[in-house]
Amino acid sequence: VHLVESGGGSVPSGGSLTLSCEASGITYRRVYMAWFRQAPGKEREGVASIGSAGSTNYAASVKGRFTLSQDSRKNTLHLQMNNLKPEDTAMYYCAAGPTSATLITGPLRPAGYNDWGQGTQVTVSS
């Protein structure tokens, strides 16, 4: 599995960014894909996830501001981030995992995901 993130950058508070994750080589029969983020000195946290049937989950801290979508061929994941805040500053990672694992661990917990991208940095200035 190969996951490539893009779209990170630096924006002022209140700004917007769209992250994209291009996926290839996924062979799971049913797959969850998600965005996670990790700020310096903090644990990796789930931001948003989408299952193979299209169901989405969002972290409480981003609900109403971030929107996750997937293209019709399911090989690209997008995260539209609006009204960004300084606390959104982090490295953002795309992840993929089999549904059988993610539903056991929770779709916003890293443990259920086997495959990770290299990350893209998001910096929000106050």
BELGISUL-V390537 format. One record per residue. N is the residue number from 1. NEAR is the number of other C-alpha atoms within 8 Angstrom. Layout:
# BELGISUL-V390537
n: <N;N>
near: <NEAR;NEAR>
This chain:
# BELGISUL-V390537
n: <1;2;3;4;5;6;7;8;9;10;11;12;13;14;15;16;17;18;19;20;21;22;23;24;25;26;27;28;29;30;31;32;33;34;35;36;37;38;39;40;41;42;43;44;45;46;47;48;49;50;51;52;53;54;55;56;57;58;59;60;61;62;63;64;65;66;67;68;69;70;71;72;73;74;75;76;77;78;79;80;81;82;83;84;85;86;87;88;89;90;91;92;93;94;95;96;97;98;99;100;101;102;103;104;105;106;107;108;109;110;111;112;113;114;115;116;117;118;119;120;121;122;123;124;125;126>
near: <8;10;14;11;14;8;9;10;9;8;10;9;11;8;9;10;11;10;12;11;12;10;12;8;6;7;5;7;5;9;11;14;12;14;13;15;12;11;10;5;4;6;6;9;10;15;12;13;15;14;12;9;5;6;7;9;9;11;10;5;4;9;8;5;9;10;8;12;8;9;8;5;5;7;10;11;14;11;12;11;12;10;9;13;11;10;5;9;11;11;11;12;13;15;14;12;14;14;11;7;10;15;9;7;9;8;13;14;10;10;7;14;12;9;10;11;11;8;10;12;10;12;11;14;9;6>
